[in-house]
């Protein structure tokens, strides 16, 4: 591991930076930190590409700064969650996880997030860190005077994402819980002890596209669990990973990111997330707009932009053109180190948002030919995450 001193990418707010439970461990490894909503977040520990490869081939450890959760509990909790979410929260029992969007009355996405069903009347909601305050306020507004309690656990729980084909082998060394594929299936979770840490939620979810697990546990154990994962995973090739490699991993999977690819200015249908919408469930906020788009088609669609190689210049905000006509705009960019191509996502008008459509990306560094893709370039059927 690197012994170089930690570095910061300066921002005006850096003097007011907050630290995650793993800050000292990351700093000791020479992490480069960036400011993410006031938190010192590790961007990388030396090589984004090496961290990307570790998560694809072995196992990577990710700390997503302030990945907190809310708990919605009470006799009316399910009704509140069904009203909030476009997906059917009632279709899973306790220990089930649902990926869904919360939308406003116009169908605009307030956030995309995971909902964990802890019990018949209790749900944990895990928002995008930058959207936590907005999501909490929205849930409380929708809950109103109904018989629910909304609990903000804040920093009382730490988060760790353990991703990669060897993640199950690593975690199984540290727990008596049966983590076999038949016992903890994709989008399920178990509660148990892990490396002596009590009450750990071990969720078979993640943002890498690989077999992986997300952990929530009492934050006072954060450094202890970090040390155990590093020590016990040494022979498995475990590697600390930063936000840089998380961006490259998710881009190869065409996973959208709120704040770049998602906002209140787009619906789940425009974002390619119509597969998460259940129109046959109880009514939800924004349903009329979303249902109309599912029937008639949206005005634009979020597409993956595939270039010829890793070195093609791309940038957020660049125009996507077809035959000299603007067809869309790039919303996020990253290098695909596994597929060996520079990649982007961007919204394209529906009439041109076709798989295989030839386009030009008009970046400041130069125009580049590219191809639109409607599916992920890496493991589009998600067989690795389900393994």
C-alpha positions in Angstrom: 0.0 0.0 0.0 1.2 3.6 -0.7 2.9 5.5 2.1 2.7 8.9 0.3 0.9 11.7 2.2 -2.7 12.4 1.5 -3.6 15.2 -0.9 -6.7 17.4 -1.4 -8.2 18.9 -4.4 -8.9 22.4 -3.1 -12.4 23.9 -3.0 -13.7 27.0 -1.3 -15.3 24.8 1.3 -12.3 22.6 2.0 -11.6 24.3 5.3 -15.0 23.1 6.6 -14.5 19.5 5.5 -16.1 16.7 7.4 -14.5 13.3 7.8 -16.0 9.8 7.3 -15.3 7.0 9.8 -12.5 5.7 7.5 -10.7 9.1 7.0 -7.6 8.2 9.0 -7.3 4.8 7.4 -7.6 6.4 3.9 -5.1 9.2 4.8 -2.6 6.7 6.0 -2.8 5.1 2.5 -2.1 8.4 0.8 -5.6 8.9 -0.6 -6.3 11.9 -2.8 -9.4 13.5 -1.3 -12.1 15.6 -2.9 -14.9 17.6 -1.4 -18.3 15.8 -1.8 -21.1 17.7 -0.1 -18.7 18.8 2.6 -17.1 15.4 3.2 -13.5 14.4 2.5 -14.1 11.6 0.0 -11.3 9.4 -1.3 -11.0 9.9 -5.1 -8.3 7.3 -5.5 -5.3 5.7 -3.7 -2.8 6.0 -6.5 -4.4 4.5 -9.7 -8.0 4.6 -10.7 -7.4 1.9 -13.3 -5.8 -0.5 -10.8 -8.8 0.0 -8.4 -11.2 -0.6 -11.2 -9.5 -3.9 -12.1 -9.4 -5.0 -8.5 -13.2 -4.7 -8.3 -13.7 -6.5 -11.6 -11.2 -9.3 -10.9 -10.8 -9.6 -7.1 -12.4 -7.4 -4.4 -12.5 -3.7 -3.8 -13.6 -1.7 -0.7 -15.5 1.5 -1.2 -16.6 4.2 1.2 -19.2 6.5 -0.3 -18.7 9.4 2.2 -22.2 10.1 3.8 -24.2 7.1 2.7 -26.8 7.4 5.5 -30.3 5.9 5.7 -33.7 6.8 7.0 -36.1 4.5 8.7 -39.8 4.7 8.0 -41.8 2.7 10.5 -45.4 2.4 11.8 -48.8 1.0 10.8 -49.0 3.2 7.7 -45.4 2.8 6.6 -46.2 0.5 3.6 -48.9 2.9 2.4 -46.5 5.9 2.6 -43.7 3.9 0.8 -46.1 2.9 -2.0 -47.3 6.5 -2.5 -43.7 7.7 -2.6 -42.1 5.0 -4.9 -42.7 4.1 -8.5 -41.8 0.5 -7.8 -43.9 -1.9 -5.9 -42.5 -2.0 -2.4 -45.1 -4.5 -1.3 -43.8 -7.2 -3.6 -41.0 -8.0 -1.2 -41.1 -9.4 2.3 -38.7 -8.7 5.1 -35.0 -9.0 4.0 -36.0 -7.9 0.5 -34.5 -4.9 -1.3 -36.1 -2.7 -4.0 -34.5 -0.3 -6.4 -36.9 2.6 -7.1 -37.3 6.3 -7.8 -39.2 8.9 -5.8 -40.8 11.5 -8.1 -42.7 14.8 -7.8 -46.1 15.4 -9.1 -44.7 16.1 -12.6 -42.9 12.8 -12.7 -39.5 14.5 -12.1 -37.0 12.3 -10.2 -36.3 13.5 -6.6 -33.9 10.6 -6.2 -33.2 7.0 -7.2 -32.5 4.8 -4.2 -32.7 1.5 -2.4 -35.5 0.5 0.0 -34.8 -2.3 2.5 -37.8 -4.0 4.1 -36.8 -4.7 7.7 -40.2 -5.9 8.8 -43.8 -5.8 7.6 -44.1 -2.2 8.9 -40.5 -1.0 8.8 -38.4 0.2 5.9 -34.9 1.6 5.5 -34.4 4.1 2.8 -30.9 4.8 1.5 -30.8 8.0 -0.7 -28.0 9.3 -2.8 -25.8 11.3 -0.3 -26.3 14.6 -2.1 -30.1 14.1 -1.9 -30.5 12.9 1.7 -31.9 16.2 3.0 -34.4 16.5 0.1 -35.5 12.9 0.4 -36.0 13.2 4.1 -38.1 16.4 3.7 -40.2 14.8 0.9 -40.9 11.6 3.0 -42.0 13.7 6.0 -44.2 15.9 3.8 -45.9 12.9 2.2 -46.2 11.1 5.5 -48.1 14.1 7.0 -50.3 13.0 9.8 -50.3 9.3 9.0 -49.2 6.7 11.6 -45.5 6.6 10.7 -42.3 7.7 12.3 -39.4 8.8 10.1 -36.1 8.3 11.9 -32.8 9.9 10.7 -29.9 7.7 11.9 -27.3 10.1 10.5 -23.7 9.1 11.3 -24.7 6.4 13.9 -24.2 3.8 11.2 -21.2 3.4 9.0 -21.3 2.2 5.4 -18.9 0.0 3.4 -19.3 -1.5 -0.1 -17.4 -4.7 -0.7 -17.5 -5.4 -4.5 -15.9 -8.0 -6.7 -16.0 -11.7 -7.6 -14.1 -12.6 -4.4 -16.3 -10.5 -2.1 -18.4 -13.5 -0.9 -15.2 -15.4 -0.1 -13.9 -12.5 1.9 -17.0 -11.8 3.9 -17.6 -15.5 4.5 -14.3 -15.7 6.4 -15.6 -13.1 8.9 -19.2 -14.3 9.6 -21.2 -17.4 10.5 -24.0 -16.2 8.3 -24.6 -18.3 5.2 -23.8 -15.9 2.3 -24.2 -18.6 -0.4 -26.0 -17.6 -3.6 -29.0 -19.7 -2.7 -29.3 -18.2 0.8 -28.6 -14.5 0.0 -29.8 -13.8 -3.5 -29.3 -10.7 -5.5 -31.3 -7.8 -3.8 -31.7 -9.6 -0.5 -30.0 -9.0 2.8 -29.2 -10.7 6.1 -28.4 -9.4 9.6 -25.5 -10.8 11.5 -22.2 -10.5 13.2 -19.2 -9.7 10.9 -15.6 -9.8 12.3 -17.0 -9.4 15.8 -19.2 -6.4 14.8 -22.8 -6.9 15.9 -25.9 -6.1 14.0 -24.4 -5.7 10.5 -26.8 -5.5 7.6 -25.1 -7.4 4.8 -27.0 -6.5 1.6 -26.3 -8.2 -1.8 -26.3 -5.0 -3.8 -23.8 -2.5 -5.2 -22.9 -0.1 -7.9 -20.1 -2.0 -9.6 -21.9 -4.6 -11.7 -20.1 -7.4 -9.9 -21.0 -9.8 -7.2 -20.9 -7.5 -4.1 -22.3 -6.5 -0.8 -23.1 -3.3 1.0 -22.7 -3.2 4.7 -24.3 -1.0 7.4 -23.2 -1.3 11.0 -22.6 0.8 14.1 -20.0 3.5 13.2 -17.8 2.9 16.3 -16.6 -0.3 14.6 -15.6 1.3 11.3 -11.8 1.2 11.7 -11.9 -2.2 13.2 -13.9 -3.6 10.3 -11.7 -1.8 7.8 -8.6 -3.4 9.3 -10.2 -6.9 9.3 -11.3 -6.7 5.7 -7.8 -5.5 4.6 -6.0 -8.2 6.6 -8.3 -11.1 5.8 -8.6 -10.2 2.2 -4.9 -9.8 1.5 -4.5 -13.1 -0.3 -7.7 -12.4 -2.3 -6.2 -9.2 -3.8 -8.4 -6.8 -1.7 -7.8 -3.2 -2.6 -9.1 0.1 -1.2 -11.0 1.9 -4.0 -12.1 5.5 -4.4 -14.9 7.4 -6.1 -12.9 7.5 -9.3 -13.1 3.8 -9.9 -16.7 3.7 -8.8 -17.4 6.1 -11.6 -15.6 4.0 -14.2 -17.3 0.8 -13.0 -20.8 2.2 -13.1 -20.3 3.8 -16.5 -19.5 0.4 -18.1 -22.8 -0.8 -16.6 -24.8 2.2 -17.8 -25.8 2.9 -14.2 -27.0 6.5 -14.0 -25.9 8.9 -11.2 -28.1 11.4 -9.6 -26.8 15.0 -10.0 -25.3 14.2 -13.4 -27.6 11.8 -15.3 -30.6 12.2 -13.1 -32.5 15.2 -11.7 -36.0 16.5 -11.1 -35.8 17.6 -14.8 -36.2 14.0 -16.0 -38.6 11.1 -15.5 -37.7 7.5 -14.8 -38.9 6.7 -18.4 -36.5 9.3 -19.9 -33.7 7.9 -17.8 -34.2 4.3 -19.1 -35.6 3.2 -15.7 -39.1 2.3 -16.8 -38.4 -1.3 -15.8 -38.6 -0.1 -12.2 -42.1 1.4 -12.7 -45.1 -0.7 -11.7 -48.4 0.8 -12.9 -50.4 -2.1 -11.4 -49.5 -1.1 -7.9 -51.3 1.4 -5.6 -51.2 5.0 -6.9 -47.9 6.8 -6.6 -46.9 10.5 -7.0 -46.2 11.4 -10.6 -48.0 8.4 -12.0 -50.1 10.2 -14.6 -47.0 11.7 -16.3 -45.0 8.5 -16.1 -47.9 6.4 -17.4 -48.4 8.7 -20.4 -44.7 8.5 -21.3 -44.7 4.8 -21.0 -47.6 4.6 -23.4 -46.6 7.4 -25.9 -42.9 7.4 -25.4 -40.7 10.1 -23.8 -39.3 13.2 -25.6 -35.7 12.0 -24.9 -33.8 9.1 -23.6 -30.6 8.6 -21.6 -28.2 6.7 -23.8 -24.7 5.3 -23.4 -22.1 6.8 -25.7 -19.4 4.5 -26.9 -16.2 5.8 -28.5 -13.4 4.0 -30.4 -10.8 3.9 -27.6 -9.8 5.1 -24.1 -8.2 8.3 -25.3 -11.1 9.9 -27.0 -11.8 13.3 -25.4 -15.2 13.6 -23.8 -16.7 16.2 -21.5 -19.9 16.9 -19.6 -22.1 19.4 -21.5 -20.7 18.5 -24.9 -23.3 18.4 -27.7 -24.2 15.1 -29.3 -24.9 15.6 -33.0 -26.2 13.6 -35.9 -25.5 14.9 -39.4 -24.6 18.3 -37.9 -27.8 18.6 -36.0 -27.8 18.7 -32.2 -29.5 15.5 -30.9 -28.5 15.6 -27.2 -26.1 16.5 -24.5 -23.5 14.6 -22.5 -24.3 14.3 -18.8 -21.4 12.2 -17.5 -18.1 10.8 -18.7 -15.6 8.1 -17.6 -13.1 5.7 -19.0 -14.2 2.1 -19.4 -11.0 0.3 -18.3 -12.5 -3.1 -18.9 -14.0 -2.5 -22.3 -11.1 -0.2 -23.2 -13.2 2.7 -24.5 -14.0 6.2 -23.3 -17.7 6.3 -22.4 -20.3 8.8 -21.7 -24.0 9.0 -20.9 -26.3 11.7 -22.3 -29.9 12.5 -23.2 -30.8 12.2 -26.9 -34.1 13.1 -28.6 -36.2 9.9 -28.9 -36.3 9.9 -32.7 -32.5 9.5 -32.7 -32.0 7.5 -29.5 -31.5 4.2 -31.2 -29.0 1.5 -30.4 -26.2 1.7 -33.0 -26.9 5.3 -34.0 -23.8 7.0 -35.3 -23.2 10.3 -33.6 -20.5 13.0 -33.1 -19.5 14.3 -29.7 -18.5 18.0 -30.0 -16.1 18.4 -27.1 -13.9 21.4 -26.6 -10.8 19.3 -27.2 -12.2 18.2 -30.6 -15.1 16.3 -32.3 -15.2 12.5 -32.0 -17.2 9.9 -33.7 -19.2 7.7 -31.4 -22.1 5.2 -31.3 -25.2 5.2 -29.1 -25.9 2.1 -27.0 -29.2 1.4 -25.1 -27.6 -1.4 -23.0 -24.5 -1.7 -20.9 -21.3 -2.7 -22.7 -20.1 -4.8 -19.8 -22.2 -7.8 -18.7 -25.5 -6.4 -20.0 -27.5 -9.4 -18.6 -26.1 -8.8 -15.0 -25.0 -12.5 -14.8 -21.9 -11.5 -12.7 -23.9 -9.6 -10.1 -26.3 -12.5 -9.8 -23.5 -15.2 -9.5 
